[in-house]
């Protein structure tokens, strides 16, 4: 039987299914009838083998998570990576030592590889986001050995543009890369794989890179679904079957991921710089523009998914919620009459009325784009908010009836100065009664506005982050363009 496997490897949150796999599986099965699609949540098996607490500790630290599978990819670099791990984890308990963790992950990964007939799949797809690069490469390499005829395709935010093209150049086990949204390119590829049309390679399609392509295709346009309401509901059956198969002591209450929209509508031009949107953000590399589902579709999807999977905890994975009619949307969700536990990321200028509507629908926690408590620095970040608005939403979320707030404070942003520091310290005095912000050092992300126009922030000599040199051999690294970038300035 024609079969495809979609894999999500460590290290996503273990307690929720992959929305990428769920959405792609449902779309493939609708658009390419007659194929059997298996969504394999590899990370769940590894989390169970390690223990969920240990898995969480590692998954929260990108460099640690990438280190484990870099060791399995390149055993000769184990000592280099071991020293790197120790320097990056001085605060972790001994049970999270490198020499204890990597053999456990290796055994769990080998069990996964030995436990499936990979040769039964003609197409194997990997979704790759933060912290998943080396684990995806490890599984792709070993699956290719077991199933040399299978076509392997990489996609996800870590494959956008030149990043994806460089992976195709550097790793022969990868046959195709999807840059941008995955549904239409993956269906296009699947039709070629399973129908075996006369051509020896699929017809060109924006966003689909293949090895035989001439030149550098990294600048091609994406292939996007025009109307998100036209997507089928995500299919999370494989995750819940996997969870049900675990021993009772290994089961947990999962959360369902849902999306209302794709992309980001905040694209206002910076008055002092040449870019649009938040200066530091590269979360929307795989989309062009902003699209949102209708209220009716969101409410219907919420009802169907929670009832089908008997779960009331739902995480909205949008980078930003729609800018209009949020009150009406959440009032509609509230009318479902369910005891929901919702999570979403929101802007700092979300109004009190909108927060109240969210809370009434079941929103218990929000991630708020605070980023700074200096209006001067917020202008440099091009957030479109002020320190007063940030303090206001921090205050509002202290009310027992409103969602709890989680937020970050970006430090070391290039171009910040003593005035920004002084204003931040002064405003922190007003924020003392509120839930503390988590400090996050600025990191330069591939494709972000600052990366695209470094001179605006006084930085230069951009390159892959030097930590990658601990993970990859020099001859491999020199061919790669990767998510975390370094700079001088």
KOLKOLSE-965679 format. One record per residue (C-alpha): x, y, z. Coordinates in steps of 0.25 Angstrom, whole numbers, plus 5000, padded with zeros to 4 digits. Layout:
BEGIN
XYZ ...
% end
This chain:
BEGIN
500050005000 500550144997 501050205010 501650325015 502250355029 502350495035 503250515047 503450615058 504750585065 505250635079 505150735085 503750795084 502850805097 502550655099 501150685105 500450725092 500350665078 501050735066 500150835059 501050825047 500950675046 499450675049 499150785039 500050725028 499450585030 498050635029 498350715016 499150605009 498050495012 497050595006 497850634994 498550504990 497550394992 497950254994 499150275002 499350235017 500050345025 500650315038 500950435048 502150385057 502350475069 503750425071 503950525083 502850455091 503650325091 504950395095 504250475106 503650345112 505050275112 505750395118 504650435128 503850555125 504550645136 505850615129 505350635115 504750765119 506050815125 506750785112 505650835103 505750975109 507150995105 507450995090 508850975091 508750855100 507650785092 508450805079 509750745086 509150615089 508850575074 510150645069 510850535078 510050425071 510350485057 511750505059 512350415070 513750455068 513350595074 512750535087 513850595095 513750735089 512250735091 512350675105 513250795109 512250895102 511050825110 511750845123 512050995121 510551015116 509950945128 510650975141 509350995149 508750855144 508750745154 509650625153 508550535147 508550625135 510050605132 510450585118 511050445120 509750395126 508750465116 509350425102 509350275104 507950275108 507550365096 508350275087 507650145092 506250205091 506550255077 507150125073 505850055078 505050155070 505850125057 505749975059 504349975063 503750015049 503849965035 504350085029 504550015015 502950015014 502950175013 503250234999 503250375005 503750415019 503550565023 504250635035 503650765041 504850845047 504750965057 505551005068 506450905075 506150795064 507250805054 508250705059 507150605063 506450615049 507850595042 508150475051 506750405048 506850445033 508250385032 507850255038 506450235031 507150255018 508150145021 506950055024 506050105013 506950155002 505850164992 504950255001 504950404997 505350495009 504850635010 505150735021 504250855024 503850955035 504351085040 505851045040 505751015025 505351145020 506151215009 507651195009 507551105021 506751005014 507651005002 508950995010 508350865017 508050805003 509550834999 510150785011 509450655014 509250555003 508150475011 507250595008 506550584995 505550704996 505350825004 504150915006 504351065008 503051125014 501751075017 501750925015 500350875010 500350904995 501850864993 501750735001 500450694993 501150734980 502350644984 501450534988 500650524975 501950514968 502550404978 501250324978 500750344963 502150334957 501950424946 502750414934 503750524938 504950474947 504750594956 503450674961 503050794953 503550924958 502750984969 503051104977 503651064991 504050924987 505550904986 506150784979 507550744978 507550744962 507050894962 508050984955 508551104962 508151154976 506651154977 506551214991 505851334987 504651274981 503251304985 502451214994 501251124991 500251165001 498751125004 497951245001 496851225011 497151155024 495651125026 495851025014 496850935022 496350805028 496450795043 497750745049 497850595050 498450565064 498050415064 499450365064 499850445076 498650395084 498850255080 500350265084 499950325098 498850215100 499950105097 500850155109 500850095122 499850165132 500950225140 501550295127 500250355123 499850505125 498750605121 499150665108 498950795102 498350815088 499050915079 498151005070 498451115060 497551235057 498451305048 499751295041 500851405039 500851545046 499951665043 500851755051 501751805039 501851955042 503052025037 504152065047 504152225046 505752215049 506052095041 505852025028 505051905033 503651865036 503151785048 503851755061 505351765059 505751635065 504651545060 504951435050 503651355054 502951375041 504051335031 503151225025 501951315022 501651435013 500551525018 499551495029 498351405028 497351375039 496151275040 494751325042 494151325055 493151215051 494251125047 495151145060 493951115069 493550995061 494950945061 495050965076 493750885079 494150775069 495550755074 495250765089 494150665088 494850565078 496050555087 495350585101 496350695104 496050825110 497450895110 497650965097 498951045093 498751145081 500051145074 499851275066 501051365066 500051475068 498551475069 497651545059 497551695061 496051715061 494851655068 495551575078 494451605088 493451545079 494351425076 494551385090 493151415094 492751315084 493751215089 493151235103 491751205098 492251065096 492051045111 493350965112 494250975124 495451005115 496851035119 497451125108 498751185105 499151295095 500251395091 499751535091 500251675088 500451765100 499351865096 498251765097 497151835104 496551805117 495251775111 495951675102 496651605113 495251595121 494651525109 495851435108 495751395122 494251375121 494551275110 495551195118 496951265116 497751235128 499151285123 499651375112 501051405107 501151555105 502151625096 502751715106 504151715102 504551845108 504151945119 504852065112 503952135102 505252185095 505752035094 504351995089 504452095078 505752025074 505151895075 503951945066 502951885075 501851985073 501651995088 502052075100 502652045114 501352095120 500551995112 501451885116 501251925131 499751935129 499651795124 500551745134 499651805145 498351755138 498851615138 499051615153 497551615155 497151475160 496051475149 496951495137 498051415131 499451395137 500451465129 501851415124 502751505117 504251535114 505151655115 506151655104 507551695108 508751735100 508051785088 509051845078 508851995078 508252005092 508952105101 509052165115 507752245114 507052115111 507652045123 507352165132 505852165128 505752015129 506252015143 505352135147 504152055141 504551925148 504251995161 502752015157 502751865152 503251815166 501851765170 501551685157 502051555152 503551565149 503951565134 504951465129 506251525124 506651475110 507951515103 507751565089 508051465079 508151495064 507251405056 507351375041 506351455033 506051555044 505951705041 507251735048 507951615040 507451675027 507851815030 509051805040 509551945038 508252005045 508751945058 510251965056 510551815054 511451745044 512151625040 510951535041 511251385042 510651255048 510751255063 512151205068 511451095076 511051015064 512550995062 512450905075 511350825068 511750805053 513050775046 513750895040 513550835026 512050825028 511850955036 512451035025 511350995015 510251025025 509351145027 508751135041 507651195050 508551255061 509451355055 510651435061 511151575059 512151685063 511751825067 
% end
